[in-house]
């Protein structure tokens, strides 16, 4: 009986030493959303999938990341799930009015400009200011 108690105590003690610190999503993180520190929490887990390299807290310091796919609440954040945020914006100059939209130019001619927004939708903006 004493051996069994000692063995279970040692297993419990060694499991806390083998635990890995990982970042876990506190809230749902949507596709292409900026990942902020307030949306993450540090948690100890016994094991991590072999395909996942956990994102460290030191990796986040001073950098802004965005999600590459939908991340459910309670999921471990892996390096393949995030990328460094790059701001893509298009500036339209209509004489005295200047408009900045998030996205990138797909097509442009004399009549209109087509941009692809960050959420994947395509928007057509005419040179006279109309939006379709």
C-alpha positions as CSV (number, residue, x, y, z in Angstrom):
1,X,0.0,0.0,0.0
2,X,2.8,2.4,0.8
3,X,4.5,1.6,-2.5
4,X,1.4,2.4,-4.4
5,X,0.9,5.7,-2.6
6,X,4.5,6.6,-3.2
7,X,4.2,5.7,-6.8
8,X,1.1,7.8,-7.4
9,X,2.7,10.7,-5.6
10,X,5.8,10.5,-7.9
11,X,3.6,10.2,-11.0
12,X,1.6,13.3,-9.9
13,X,4.8,15.2,-9.1
14,X,6.5,14.3,-12.4
15,X,3.4,15.2,-14.5
16,X,3.6,18.8,-13.2
17,X,7.2,19.1,-14.2
18,X,6.5,17.7,-17.7
19,X,3.8,20.2,-18.4
20,X,4.3,22.6,-21.2
21,X,3.2,26.3,-21.1
22,X,1.1,27.1,-24.1
23,X,-1.1,30.0,-25.2
24,X,-4.8,29.2,-25.4
25,X,-7.6,31.3,-26.9
26,X,-9.8,32.8,-24.3
27,X,-12.4,34.0,-26.8
28,X,-13.2,33.0,-30.4
29,X,-10.8,34.4,-32.9
30,X,-12.2,35.0,-36.4
31,X,-10.4,34.6,-39.7
32,X,-7.9,37.4,-40.4
33,X,-8.7,39.0,-37.0
34,X,-5.9,40.7,-35.1
35,X,-4.8,38.6,-32.1
36,X,-4.4,40.6,-29.0
37,X,-2.9,39.6,-25.7
38,X,-6.2,40.0,-23.9
39,X,-7.7,37.2,-26.1
40,X,-5.0,34.7,-24.9
41,X,-4.3,33.0,-21.7
42,X,-1.3,30.9,-20.5
43,X,-2.1,27.3,-19.6
44,X,-0.1,24.2,-18.7
45,X,-0.8,21.1,-20.8
46,X,0.7,17.6,-20.5
47,X,1.2,17.1,-24.2
48,X,0.8,18.9,-27.5
49,X,0.2,17.4,-30.9
50,X,3.4,16.6,-32.9
51,X,2.2,18.9,-35.8
52,X,1.8,21.9,-33.5
53,X,4.6,24.1,-32.4
54,X,3.0,26.3,-29.7
55,X,3.3,30.0,-29.9
56,X,5.2,31.5,-27.0
57,X,4.5,34.6,-25.1
58,X,7.9,36.0,-26.0
59,X,7.0,35.6,-29.7
60,X,4.0,38.0,-29.3
61,X,5.9,40.8,-27.6
62,X,6.0,43.9,-29.9
63,X,4.4,42.1,-32.8
64,X,0.9,42.1,-34.1
65,X,-0.4,38.7,-35.4
66,X,-3.5,37.8,-37.3
67,X,-5.4,34.5,-37.5
68,X,-5.0,32.4,-40.6
69,X,-8.3,30.5,-39.9
70,X,-11.1,30.4,-37.3
71,X,-9.7,29.6,-33.9
72,X,-12.2,28.2,-31.4
73,X,-12.3,29.1,-27.7
74,X,-9.9,26.9,-25.6
75,X,-7.7,25.9,-28.6
76,X,-4.0,25.9,-28.4
77,X,-2.4,28.6,-30.6
78,X,0.2,27.1,-32.9
79,X,2.7,29.0,-35.0
80,X,1.0,27.7,-38.2
81,X,-2.3,29.2,-37.0
82,X,-1.0,32.8,-37.1
83,X,1.0,35.2,-39.3
84,X,2.4,38.6,-38.7
85,X,-0.2,41.3,-39.5
86,X,0.5,43.3,-42.7
87,X,-1.7,46.3,-43.2
88,X,-2.9,46.5,-46.8
89,X,-4.8,49.6,-47.8
90,X,-5.7,51.5,-50.9
91,X,-6.0,55.3,-51.0
92,X,-8.5,56.8,-53.5
93,X,-7.9,60.5,-54.4
94,X,-11.1,62.1,-55.7
95,X,-9.8,65.6,-56.0
96,X,-10.2,67.2,-52.6
97,X,-11.5,64.0,-51.0
98,X,-9.2,61.2,-50.1
99,X,-10.5,57.8,-49.0
100,X,-8.5,55.0,-47.5
101,X,-9.9,51.4,-47.7
102,X,-8.4,48.2,-46.4
103,X,-7.7,45.8,-49.2
104,X,-5.6,45.5,-52.3
105,X,-6.1,46.5,-55.9
106,X,-7.1,43.7,-58.3
107,X,-8.0,45.6,-61.4
108,X,-8.0,49.2,-62.5
109,X,-9.0,51.0,-65.7
110,X,-10.2,54.5,-66.6
111,X,-13.8,54.0,-65.2
112,X,-13.3,52.0,-62.0
113,X,-11.0,50.2,-59.6
114,X,-11.7,46.8,-58.2
115,X,-10.3,46.0,-54.7
116,X,-10.3,42.8,-52.7
117,X,-11.2,43.5,-49.1
118,X,-9.6,41.7,-46.2
119,X,-12.7,39.6,-45.7
120,X,-12.5,38.3,-49.3
121,X,-15.3,40.3,-50.9
122,X,-14.6,42.2,-54.1
123,X,-15.7,45.9,-54.2
124,X,-16.0,48.0,-57.3
125,X,-15.4,51.8,-56.9
126,X,-16.0,54.1,-59.8
127,X,-13.6,57.1,-60.4
128,X,-16.6,59.5,-59.8
129,X,-17.0,58.1,-56.3
130,X,-19.9,55.6,-56.7
131,X,-19.5,52.3,-55.0
132,X,-21.0,49.1,-56.4
